[in-house]
């Protein structure tokens, strides 16, 4: 496991957001890193779209899916 040093300001911001979103501090930082990675790899996608994709993937993992019915 690698040790990463982060600024206190960043960690404090992440801790506030983690608490708000009911995530652990580590999970919050991983989420932000994942968003940043996807944004860099797909600069034409709006951030809201990237977030929606991540939410959708979590819903699939949780088994919260249903078949879409047209019309």
N, CA, C and O atoms as CSV, one atom per row, in Angstrom:
chain,resi,resn,atom,element,x,y,z
A,1,UNK,N,N,0.843,-1.173,0.000
A,1,UNK,CA,C,0.000,0.000,0.000
A,1,UNK,C,C,0.893,1.242,0.000
A,1,UNK,O,O,1.863,1.327,0.753
A,2,UNK,N,N,0.549,2.189,-0.849
A,2,UNK,CA,C,1.311,3.426,-0.943
A,2,UNK,C,C,0.801,4.428,0.082
A,2,UNK,O,O,-0.385,4.451,0.411
A,3,UNK,N,N,1.708,5.252,0.580
A,3,UNK,CA,C,1.344,6.324,1.489
A,3,UNK,C,C,1.298,7.612,0.688
A,3,UNK,O,O,2.243,7.937,-0.030
A,4,UNK,N,N,0.211,8.337,0.810
A,4,UNK,CA,C,0.032,9.579,0.067
A,4,UNK,C,C,-0.162,10.702,1.066
A,4,UNK,O,O,-0.980,10.599,1.980
A,5,UNK,N,N,0.593,11.776,0.888
A,5,UNK,CA,C,0.425,12.937,1.750
A,5,UNK,C,C,-0.507,13.933,1.073
A,5,UNK,O,O,-0.323,14.290,-0.090
A,6,UNK,N,N,-1.507,14.371,1.822
A,6,UNK,CA,C,-2.482,15.335,1.320
A,6,UNK,C,C,-2.488,16.537,2.254
A,6,UNK,O,O,-2.211,16.415,3.447
A,7,UNK,N,N,-2.805,17.693,1.698
A,7,UNK,CA,C,-2.840,18.899,2.527
A,7,UNK,C,C,-3.977,18.809,3.540
A,7,UNK,O,O,-4.996,18.166,3.287
A,8,UNK,N,N,-3.798,19.449,4.671
A,8,UNK,CA,C,-4.834,19.471,5.702
A,8,UNK,C,C,-6.111,20.105,5.183
A,8,UNK,O,O,-7.208,19.648,5.504
A,9,UNK,N,N,-5.977,21.165,4.375
A,9,UNK,CA,C,-7.163,21.825,3.824
A,9,UNK,C,C,-7.980,20.863,2.967
A,9,UNK,O,O,-9.205,20.806,3.078
A,10,UNK,N,N,-7.298,20.112,2.117
A,10,UNK,CA,C,-7.985,19.152,1.254
A,10,UNK,C,C,-8.676,18.076,2.085
A,10,UNK,O,O,-9.834,17.739,1.839
A,11,UNK,N,N,-7.963,17.545,3.060
A,11,UNK,CA,C,-8.520,16.485,3.901
A,11,UNK,C,C,-9.724,17.002,4.682
A,11,UNK,O,O,-10.717,16.291,4.834
A,12,UNK,N,N,-9.640,18.226,5.175
A,12,UNK,CA,C,-10.771,18.808,5.906
A,12,UNK,C,C,-11.984,18.981,4.996
A,12,UNK,O,O,-13.109,18.680,5.394
A,13,UNK,N,N,-11.755,19.465,3.771
A,13,UNK,CA,C,-12.869,19.599,2.812
A,13,UNK,C,C,-13.479,18.237,2.500
A,13,UNK,O,O,-14.700,18.093,2.439
A,14,UNK,N,N,-12.621,17.246,2.303
A,14,UNK,CA,C,-13.102,15.896,2.006
A,14,UNK,C,C,-13.875,15.323,3.187
A,14,UNK,O,O,-14.868,14.620,2.996
A,15,UNK,N,N,-13.431,15.615,4.401
A,15,UNK,CA,C,-14.110,15.107,5.593
A,15,UNK,C,C,-15.514,15.700,5.711
A,15,UNK,O,O,-16.461,14.995,6.061
A,16,UNK,N,N,-15.646,16.984,5.422
A,16,UNK,CA,C,-16.968,17.624,5.467
A,16,UNK,C,C,-17.888,16.992,4.433
A,16,UNK,O,O,-19.033,16.655,4.734
A,17,UNK,N,N,-17.389,16.833,3.224
A,17,UNK,CA,C,-18.210,16.254,2.165
A,17,UNK,C,C,-18.517,14.784,2.454
A,17,UNK,O,O,-19.627,14.321,2.195
A,18,UNK,N,N,-17.547,14.056,2.984
A,18,UNK,CA,C,-17.769,12.646,3.330
A,18,UNK,C,C,-18.890,12.528,4.350
A,18,UNK,O,O,-19.758,11.664,4.229
A,19,UNK,N,N,-18.870,13.387,5.347
A,19,UNK,CA,C,-19.916,13.370,6.367
A,19,UNK,C,C,-21.273,13.695,5.749
A,19,UNK,O,O,-22.274,13.050,6.064
A,20,UNK,N,N,-21.303,14.682,4.883
A,20,UNK,CA,C,-22.541,15.088,4.224
A,20,UNK,C,C,-23.102,13.970,3.356
A,20,UNK,O,O,-24.312,13.748,3.323
A,21,UNK,N,N,-22.231,13.278,2.666
A,21,UNK,CA,C,-22.663,12.240,1.725
A,21,UNK,C,C,-22.698,10.827,2.345
A,21,UNK,O,O,-22.945,9.842,1.649
A,22,UNK,N,N,-22.444,10.749,3.665
A,22,UNK,CA,C,-22.465,9.469,4.387
A,22,UNK,C,C,-21.446,8.485,3.809
A,22,UNK,O,O,-21.735,7.306,3.605
A,23,UNK,N,N,-20.255,9.004,3.554
A,23,UNK,CA,C,-19.153,8.173,3.067
A,23,UNK,C,C,-18.013,8.251,4.074
A,23,UNK,O,O,-17.963,9.163,4.899
A,24,UNK,N,N,-17.104,7.295,3.999
A,24,UNK,CA,C,-15.882,7.407,4.788
A,24,UNK,C,C,-14.979,8.437,4.109
A,24,UNK,O,O,-15.175,8.770,2.940
A,25,UNK,N,N,-14.008,8.928,4.838
A,25,UNK,CA,C,-13.067,9.886,4.267
A,25,UNK,C,C,-12.341,9.279,3.073
A,25,UNK,O,O,-12.208,9.917,2.029
A,26,UNK,N,N,-11.878,8.056,3.229
A,26,UNK,CA,C,-11.162,7.391,2.129
A,26,UNK,C,C,-12.060,7.213,0.909
A,26,UNK,O,O,-11.625,7.427,-0.222
A,27,UNK,N,N,-13.302,6.825,1.137
A,27,UNK,CA,C,-14.223,6.633,0.022
A,27,UNK,C,C,-14.510,7.953,-0.687
A,27,UNK,O,O,-14.635,7.986,-1.912
A,28,UNK,N,N,-14.616,9.047,0.078
A,28,UNK,CA,C,-14.840,10.354,-0.530
A,28,UNK,C,C,-13.676,10.756,-1.419
A,28,UNK,O,O,-13.878,11.237,-2.534
A,29,UNK,N,N,-12.466,10.564,-0.932
A,29,UNK,CA,C,-11.281,10.926,-1.715
A,29,UNK,C,C,-11.184,10.047,-2.959
A,29,UNK,O,O,-10.831,10.534,-4.033
A,30,UNK,N,N,-11.495,8.755,-2.825
A,30,UNK,CA,C,-11.502,7.869,-3.989
A,30,UNK,C,C,-12.557,8.308,-5.000
A,30,UNK,O,O,-12.318,8.258,-6.207
A,31,UNK,N,N,-13.720,8.738,-4.516
A,31,UNK,CA,C,-14.786,9.211,-5.404
A,31,UNK,C,C,-14.311,10.435,-6.181
A,31,UNK,O,O,-14.478,10.505,-7.398
A,32,UNK,N,N,-13.719,11.400,-5.477
A,32,UNK,CA,C,-13.199,12.591,-6.169
A,32,UNK,C,C,-12.116,12.213,-7.183
A,32,UNK,O,O,-12.070,12.776,-8.277
A,33,UNK,N,N,-11.259,11.277,-6.831
A,33,UNK,CA,C,-10.205,10.848,-7.759
A,33,UNK,C,C,-10.807,10.191,-8.993
A,33,UNK,O,O,-10.352,10.418,-10.114
A,34,UNK,N,N,-11.837,9.371,-8.775
A,34,UNK,CA,C,-12.502,8.700,-9.893
A,34,UNK,C,C,-13.159,9.728,-10.819
A,34,UNK,O,O,-13.059,9.626,-12.041
A,35,UNK,N,N,-13.840,10.729,-10.218
A,35,UNK,CA,C,-14.450,11.788,-11.028
A,35,UNK,C,C,-13.388,12.516,-11.857
A,35,UNK,O,O,-13.576,12.750,-13.051
A,36,UNK,N,N,-12.297,12.862,-11.227
A,36,UNK,CA,C,-11.222,13.570,-11.927
A,36,UNK,C,C,-10.631,12.745,-13.052
A,36,UNK,O,O,-10.360,13.268,-14.134
A,37,UNK,N,N,-10.428,11.457,-12.805
A,37,UNK,CA,C,-9.873,10.564,-13.831
A,37,UNK,C,C,-10.814,10.478,-15.030
A,37,UNK,O,O,-10.383,10.590,-16.177
A,38,UNK,N,N,-12.100,10.279,-14.753
A,38,UNK,CA,C,-13.076,10.182,-15.846
A,38,UNK,C,C,-13.152,11.501,-16.607
A,38,UNK,O,O,-13.228,11.507,-17.835
A,39,UNK,N,N,-13.131,12.624,-15.878
A,39,UNK,CA,C,-13.191,13.937,-16.526
A,39,UNK,C,C,-11.987,14.165,-17.437
A,39,UNK,O,O,-12.130,14.703,-18.535
A,40,UNK,N,N,-10.802,13.756,-16.984
A,40,UNK,CA,C,-9.607,13.914,-17.830
A,40,UNK,C,C,-9.673,13.024,-19.063
A,40,UNK,O,O,-9.260,13.430,-20.149
A,41,UNK,N,N,-10.187,11.820,-18.897
A,41,UNK,CA,C,-10.268,10.878,-20.014
A,41,UNK,C,C,-11.375,11.234,-21.002
A,41,UNK,O,O,-11.340,10.807,-22.156
A,42,UNK,N,N,-12.360,12.018,-20.553
A,42,UNK,CA,C,-13.526,12.362,-21.371
A,42,UNK,C,C,-13.837,13.850,-21.239
A,42,UNK,O,O,-14.871,14.216,-20.678
A,43,UNK,N,N,-12.960,14.707,-21.745
A,43,UNK,CA,C,-13.130,16.149,-21.513
A,43,UNK,C,C,-14.398,16.749,-22.114
A,43,UNK,O,O,-14.794,17.850,-21.730
A,44,UNK,N,N,-15.032,16.061,-23.032
A,44,UNK,CA,C,-16.242,16.602,-23.655
A,44,UNK,C,C,-17.517,16.275,-22.875
A,44,UNK,O,O,-18.583,16.808,-23.184
A,45,UNK,N,N,-17.416,15.405,-21.868
A,45,UNK,CA,C,-18.603,15.045,-21.094
A,45,UNK,C,C,-18.825,16.048,-19.966
A,45,UNK,O,O,-17.875,16.416,-19.275
A,46,UNK,N,N,-20.052,16.492,-19.772
A,46,UNK,CA,C,-20.349,17.365,-18.638
A,46,UNK,C,C,-20.187,16.588,-17.319
A,46,UNK,O,O,-20.455,15.387,-17.268
A,47,UNK,N,N,-19.753,17.273,-16.266
A,47,UNK,CA,C,-19.522,16.625,-14.979
A,47,UNK,C,C,-20.806,15.974,-14.453
A,47,UNK,O,O,-20.747,14.895,-13.863
A,48,UNK,N,N,-21.952,16.605,-14.654
A,48,UNK,CA,C,-23.217,16.022,-14.194
A,48,UNK,C,C,-23.467,14.671,-14.854
A,48,UNK,O,O,-23.987,13.756,-14.215
A,49,UNK,N,N,-23.100,14.539,-16.128
A,49,UNK,CA,C,-23.270,13.283,-16.850
A,49,UNK,C,C,-22.352,12.218,-16.254
A,49,UNK,O,O,-22.762,11.070,-16.083
A,50,UNK,N,N,-21.118,12.592,-15.940
A,50,UNK,CA,C,-20.160,11.660,-15.331
A,50,UNK,C,C,-20.697,11.176,-13.981
A,50,UNK,O,O,-20.632,9.984,-13.681
A,51,UNK,N,N,-21.224,12.092,-13.172
A,51,UNK,CA,C,-21.796,11.712,-11.872
A,51,UNK,C,C,-22.970,10.761,-12.059
A,51,UNK,O,O,-23.101,9.784,-11.322
A,52,UNK,N,N,-23.821,11.040,-13.037
A,52,UNK,CA,C,-24.965,10.170,-13.297
A,52,UNK,C,C,-24.518,8.759,-13.689
A,52,UNK,O,O,-25.149,7.774,-13.303
A,53,UNK,N,N,-23.444,8.667,-14.444
A,53,UNK,CA,C,-22.905,7.356,-14.823
A,53,UNK,C,C,-22.461,6.595,-13.576
A,53,UNK,O,O,-22.752,5.407,-13.436
A,54,UNK,N,N,-21.751,7.283,-12.663
A,54,UNK,CA,C,-21.283,6.622,-11.448
A,54,UNK,C,C,-22.451,6.167,-10.581
A,54,UNK,O,O,-22.408,5.075,-10.014
A,55,UNK,N,N,-23.487,6.983,-10.472
A,55,UNK,CA,C,-24.676,6.597,-9.712
A,55,UNK,C,C,-25.316,5.371,-10.346
A,55,UNK,O,O,-25.706,4.436,-9.646
A,56,UNK,N,N,-25.424,5.375,-11.663
A,56,UNK,CA,C,-26.025,4.237,-12.368
A,56,UNK,C,C,-25.238,2.952,-12.134
A,56,UNK,O,O,-25.828,1.891,-11.933
A,57,UNK,N,N,-23.929,3.041,-12.159
A,57,UNK,CA,C,-23.104,1.857,-11.915
A,57,UNK,C,C,-23.312,1.328,-10.503
A,57,UNK,O,O,-23.356,0.115,-10.298
A,58,UNK,N,N,-23.440,2.223,-9.530
A,58,UNK,CA,C,-23.690,1.783,-8.155
A,58,UNK,C,C,-25.067,1.138,-8.031
A,58,UNK,O,O,-25.235,0.182,-7.275
A,59,UNK,N,N,-26.052,1.650,-8.764
A,59,UNK,CA,C,-27.384,1.056,-8.737
A,59,UNK,C,C,-27.361,-0.354,-9.312
A,59,UNK,O,O,-28.023,-1.250,-8.788
A,60,UNK,N,N,-26.608,-0.553,-10.380
A,60,UNK,CA,C,-26.496,-1.885,-10.977
A,60,UNK,C,C,-25.829,-2.837,-9.991
A,60,UNK,O,O,-26.281,-3.969,-9.817
A,61,UNK,N,N,-24.748,-2.381,-9.340
A,61,UNK,CA,C,-24.053,-3.221,-8.356
A,61,UNK,C,C,-24.983,-3.621,-7.219
A,61,UNK,O,O,-24.899,-4.736,-6.705
A,62,UNK,N,N,-25.870,-2.709,-6.827
A,62,UNK,CA,C,-26.792,-2.970,-5.722
A,62,UNK,C,C,-28.002,-3.790,-6.166
A,62,UNK,O,O,-28.840,-4.157,-5.342
A,63,UNK,N,N,-28.094,-4.077,-7.454
A,63,UNK,CA,C,-29.221,-4.838,-7.974
A,63,UNK,C,C,-30.491,-4.011,-8.122
A,63,UNK,O,O,-31.585,-4.555,-8.274
A,64,UNK,N,N,-30.338,-2.719,-8.075
A,64,UNK,CA,C,-31.474,-1.792,-8.178
A,64,UNK,C,C,-31.716,-1.456,-9.644
A,64,UNK,O,O,-31.510,-0.323,-10.080
A,65,UNK,N,N,-32.156,-2.463,-10.393
A,65,UNK,CA,C,-32.372,-2.256,-11.829
A,65,UNK,C,C,-33.720,-2.847,-12.224
A,65,UNK,O,O,-34.240,-3.750,-11.568
A,66,UNK,N,N,-34.259,-2.330,-13.283
A,66,UNK,CA,C,-35.481,-2.873,-13.858
A,66,UNK,C,C,-35.440,-2.655,-15.353
A,66,UNK,O,O,-34.788,-1.731,-15.838
A,67,UNK,N,N,-36.132,-3.499,-16.074
A,67,UNK,CA,C,-36.158,-3.389,-17.516
A,67,UNK,C,C,-36.956,-2.158,-17.930
A,67,UNK,O,O,-38.036,-1.901,-17.399
A,68,UNK,N,N,-36.423,-1.411,-18.867
A,68,UNK,CA,C,-37.109,-0.228,-19.357
A,68,UNK,C,C,-38.217,-0.654,-20.312
A,68,UNK,O,O,-37.996,-1.458,-21.218
A,69,UNK,N,N,-39.397,-0.114,-20.102
A,69,UNK,CA,C,-40.524,-0.428,-20.978
A,69,UNK,C,C,-40.846,0.795,-21.837
A,69,UNK,O,O,-41.129,1.873,-21.314
A,70,UNK,N,N,-40.802,0.622,-23.128
A,70,UNK,CA,C,-41.105,1.714,-24.059
A,70,UNK,C,C,-42.615,1.939,-24.129
A,70,UNK,O,O,-43.404,0.995,-24.081
A,71,UNK,N,N,-43.001,3.229,-24.246
A,71,UNK,CA,C,-44.373,3.642,-24.494
A,71,UNK,C,C,-45.314,3.195,-23.490
A,71,UNK,O,O,-46.507,3.482,-23.591
